[in-house]
Amino acid sequence: MSDITPPAAAPRPARAARPKPGPLDKRLKQLTVEGLAHHYCSAAEFKTRLFPAQQVAPPRPLVKDYRCTPEFAHYHGRLKGEIAPGGLFELHDCYVGKGGTVMDAQRRVLYDDDLTSAYWLLFVSKLIQKADPQAGGKTTVTGRFLRGMDEPVLRPDLRGATLVSLAKPGPNVYGHWILDTLPMAWNFFEAVRLGIVRPPFRFLISDRTPPWARGFLQRLFNVPPELLVSYDDNATVVHAERLIVPSLLRVSPLISPRMNEFVEFVYDRFGLRWQPERPDLPTEFFISREGYADQGRRTLANALEIEAVMRDAGVVPIRPETLSWPDQLLMFSRARLVAGEFGSGTHNTLFSPASTVNLTLFNMVSNWNQSSIAALRDQDIVYLRPSVEAQVGTGTSIRYEYALEDVRDAIEVARRRADERAATP
């Protein structure tokens, strides 16, 4: 008998039909066109719905944008819709592969809005295509496994515990942890608190999970290292007799309003509302990528010039990774103006109040996460597009720069809006 039972006082709500196809629907249609749909299966029947569907309100209109097309601002304003009911997925005799991909006993990828992103379905479809013996390219264990080939399978000794998967794409990316993994862990522990699911548990993570992320699990949820089961998701798949996967709170491109409850949980956990004043932590700052300028796929060509403009305007360049996580959270929780290149650093505005103004340097590989965070937290946002932007080589790397006159003007625009928000009760 399952240990997961919906609370008696909360009847399971019917899932409302979406008014138009979402990203996942469009991706599934494309899989049919590509002849790959038989590798996929809906996970809806395995879901225990614990929380009702929620409407997501659109973000506030852009304060101003620089070099953006009219379609850009229009799409920003259309980031609204319905988030499906949240809860837990309970599966039996299943597998977990790369990036936390969940597969059933027939080796089909299981999907649902709050289980698998449309982007990840695209990625997995490429793994399947590359695993075709006739493709002749580089293949992966997960791709070959989905094609029915014999691949290494890890069967962890759980000693009677239930395996809970917290494995997701980007295990070493800070932004994925604060937008996906930690909120889904909070979702799970809310179910534990309500008595809906009972211990003992073990938690599945990628072996590429860095120490700071493992520390998040311990500090927020008291998950000690001995309860973690790590696996090499590039070299093996994990078999589970019984698996629980909590719902995501980010159903790209939207973020569930319940994410605000997660933010309040983090505030309470670190006592952010009761901390004394910290003059050493600025309230207007620019998130510098100085330590990562030549890493990854994004290169800001005039980074030093932009930092100089920020500094001259009184916006303090700062590298958040040099601060402890509690200090990062405290700084963002008191921020008036947060400037920076789109990415994990600016996503920390998840922990900022409604009065915070975002000054976001957008580029061609950015997505709508910052707008969705601003919508969730009722924040204002200013977007800058590069004055020069180009792809580097044949890959996905880009090199770009921003017009310094745009940056100077945007600082003043953002600061005026911050003053207006501070003066509004």
N, C-alpha and C positions, 0 to 999 in steps of 0.2 A: 504493500500500500504506500502511496506517495506521502512524503512528509510535507508536501506543499499543499496547503488548503487555503482558498480565499477566505478572508474574514467574513463571518456570517452576516455582519451588519452592512457589508458592502457588496451588493449583488453585481454580478459581472455585467458591465454595460455592453450594449451592442456596438460594434464598430461601425462608425458612420462612413458612408461612401465619400471619397474625396471628389470635389467638384471637377477636377481635371487630373490627368495623369501626372504623377510625380516623377522625380529622377529615377527611382527604382523601377517603376512601370516602363519607362522609356528604355531602360537598359535591358529589361527582360524581353521586350519586343525585339530589340536588336539581337539578343542571343538566339531568338527563334530564326531570325533572318540568317544568322551565321551557322545555323544547324547545330547549336550547342545546348539548346534548351533541355535536352534529356539529361544533362549533367547537373541540373538544378531541381530543387523541390521546396515548396513553401513550408515554413516552420510554424505557420499559424496554429496548427492543431496541437503543438507542444507548448503553447503559451498560456500561462496563468495570468489573467489580467487583474492587477491589483489596484490600478489607478485609472481614472477615467480619461477619455480623450480630452484634449485641451486645444483651445484656439490660441494661435500665436498672432499677436498684433504686429503691424508693420513698424519699422523704425521711424524715428522722427525724420522729417525732411533734412536733406543735407544742408548744413550751414552754408557751405560753399564748396565748389569743386573747381579744380584747376586742370585744364586740358582734358576733361572728360567729355564723352559724347552725350547727347541728350538721352540716348538709350541706356547709358550707364546709370544716370540718376533715376530714370524710370524703373529700371530693374531693382535698384536699391529700395524703392518705395513699394515694390510688389512682393517683398519678402514677408509673406504672411500665409496663413493656412491652418490646417489642423494637424496636430500631433496625435498619432494613434495611441490607444490605451497602453500604459506601461505595465511592466510586471517582470516575470521570470520565465525563461524557457527551461523546461525540464525534458531531458532526452535520455534514452537508454541505448546501449550498444552502439555507440557513435564514435567519431574520430574528430580530432582537432589538428589542423595543419598550419600552414604558414599564415602569420598575421591573425591567428585565432579563428581561421576558417573552420566552420563546423560542418561535418559531413555525416550522413546517416550510414546505416549498415550496408546500403547499396552503393556507397561511395558517391552520393550526390551532395552537392553544396546546398545547405539549408539557408534560406533567406527570409527576412521580414524587414519591414521599415526600420525597426529599432534593434535589429540584430546585425544587419550587414548593410554597409553604405553602397550606393550605386557605383561609386568610384571603385570600391573593392571588388564588386562583381566584374567590372571591366578588367581589373588586374588579374583576377583568377581566370577569366576566360582566356587571357593571353597565356597564362601558365598551361592551360589545357591545350591550346593550339600549338604551343611550342613543344609539348610532350608527344605530339604526333610523330611517329618514327619517320614519316616522310618529310617532316619539316627540316630535319637536319641541323637544327640550331641548339643552343644551350637549353637544357631542360632542368626542371626542379623536382624534388621529391614529391611535393604536393600535386604538381601537374601530372606526374607519372602515376601517382596513387589514384587520382581521379579517373585515369584511363584504365584502371584495373591491374596495373603492374605491381609486382611484388616489391615493396619498399620497406625500410626499417620502421617498425612500430614499437613505441614505448608503452609498456603496460605498468604504470606506477603502482607500488604497493601502498594503498591508502589506509590499510588497517581499519576497515569499516567506515571510513569517513567518506563524505560526498565531495566530489571534485567540483569546484566552482571556477569557471574559466574567466579570467581577467585579461587573457591574451588578446591583443588588438594590434593593428598595423602601427608602425612607428613606435616601437617600445622604448627607444632612446630619444624621442622627441618630446620636449616639455609640453608643447601645446596639445598634443594628443592625450597626455596624462590629465591635464586640467579640464579638457573639454569632453573626454570620452572615458578613460579608465577610472579615474577617481570618482566621477559622478555615478558610473555604473556600479562601482563598489559601494558607494553610499546607498544606492537603490537597493542593493542586496542586504545591507545591514539594517536598512529600514524594515525590510521584510522579516529579518531576524528579530528586531525589536518588537514587532507586532505579533511575534509568535507564529508567523506563517511558515517558517522553515526553521529546522532545528539542527544544532551541531551534532556530531563533529564535522568539520570541514577541512579541506585542503584547497589551496588556491593556485591555479595554473597560470604561469607567466612565461614569457620568452626568456631564454638564458642571456639575451642581449639587454635585458632590463638593467639599467645602471643602478649603482648603490643609492643615489639620491632618490630614485623612484621607489625602490624598496623601502627606503626610509619614510616616504610619504604614507605608505600602507601601514607602517608601524605607528607613526605619529597620529594619524587620523583615525585609524580603525583598530589599533592594538593587534595588528597581524604580525607575529614574530617570524623570524627567518625560518624556523623549523616547520611552519605551516605552509611554506611556499614550495611548489613543485615546478621546477624550471625545465624547459626542454629546448633543444636546438631546432627551431622551426624551419631552418634551412635544410636540415639533414634527416628529420624524422617526423612522423605523425604520432599523436597520442591516442590510445584507445581508452575509452571510459565506459564502464558498465552503467554508470549513472552520472549525468552531467547537468549542472545548472549554469545558465548564462543569463546574467541580469540585463534588462533593457538598457539601451543607450538613451541618454537625455538629449543628445544632439542627433537629430534626424535630418541630415544635411539637405538643404541649407538652413533649416530651422532649428531652433533650440527650445526645448520644452520649458514652459514657465516654472516647472518644478525645479529647474536648475537654480532658481533664486533660493529655494529651501536648502539646497546643497551649499550655496554661498553662505547662508546664515549659519549652517552647521560649522563651516570652516571658521567663520568669525568667532563663534562661541568657543570652538576648540582652542583657538589661540588667544582668546580674550582681546580681540582687536579693538573693541569699543571702549575698553577700560585701560588701554595703554597710556602712559604719560606722553607729553609732547616730546618729539624727537627732532630738534633743530637740524640734526645731521642728515635727515631724510628730506629731500626736496619735495615740494608739492607741484612744481612745474619742471618736467624733465624730458630728456630725449633719450630713447633707448638705443644705445650704441651697439653696433655689431662689429666693433673694432677687432675683437678676438676671432671673428668668423668671416672677416671680409674676403679672404681668399679660399674659403671652404664652401662646400655645397655648390648649388647651381646659380646663386645670385651674387652679382658683384656690383656694388654701388661705386661708380667711378669717382665721384666727387664727394666721398664720405667725409673727408677731413674738412673740406670747405663748408659743408652743411653743418658739421659740428661747430665750426667757428661761428657761423651765423647764429646758431642756437645759443651758444655761450654768450655772444654779444647781446642777445635779446633777453638774457637772464633765464633761459631754459637750460637746465643743467644736464650735460651728457652723463649718462650713467650706464654701467654694465650690470644688469640685475644679477647675473650669475656670480658676481663677486660678493653678493650679500647672502646672508642666511635666508632660508625660505620664510621664516616668520618676519624678518625685516622687509623682504620683498612684499609680502602680503600687507604689512602695516603701511608701507610707502604707497602702494596702490590704493589702499582703503582710504587714504587721505588726499589723493591726487586731485588737483584742479585741472591740469593740462598734461596729457600724455602724448608725446610725439614719438614717431619711430617708423621704421620700415615695417610693412605688413609681415607678421610672423608670430612665432611663439611668444616673443617678448611683449608685443602689443596685446596679445590675447589675455594677458594678466589683468586687463581692465575688466575682466569678469568679476574681479574682487573690488572694483571701484564703485563709488556711489553714482547716483543719477546726475549729480552736479559736475561730474568729470567730463571734460571735452577731449575727444580723440582727434589728433592731427595725424592722419595715416598716409604714409608714402606708399601708394599702390604700385603694382607692376603687372606685367602680362601673365605671370604665373600665380598671381593672388587669386583667392576665392572670396566668398561672401561671409566668411566667419566673423570679420570685424563688424560688419553691419548687423549680423545676427546677435552678436554680443551687445552692441549698442541698443538694439531693440529690446533685448531681455532686461537690460539695466536702465532703460529710458535715458540713455546718454546721447549727447550731440556728437556729430562727426564731421570732419573736414577731410576731403580726399584730394591728394595731389597725384597726378600722373606724371611720368618722366617727360622731360623735354627731348631726350634722346634715349632710345631703347632698341636693342637689337639682340637677336639670337647669336650665340657663340657656337661655331662649328655646326655639326649635324645633330647634336643632342638637345637636351632641354635647358642647358645653361644659358643665362642671359646676362647682359651687361647694360647698365643704364645710368642716367644721371638726371638730376632735377635742376630746374632753373632757380638760381639763388634768389632772384626777385620774387618768384612764386613762394619760396619758403619764407622769406621775410614778411610778405603780405599775409600769408596763411597764419603765421604766429600771431599777428595782431588781430586777425579775424577770430581765431580760436580764443584768444585771451579776452576779447570783448564779450564773446558768448559765455565764457566762464564767469565773468563778472555778472552778467545778466542772470545766469542760473544761480549763483551764490546769493543774489539779492531777492530771488523768488522763494517764498516760504514753501 
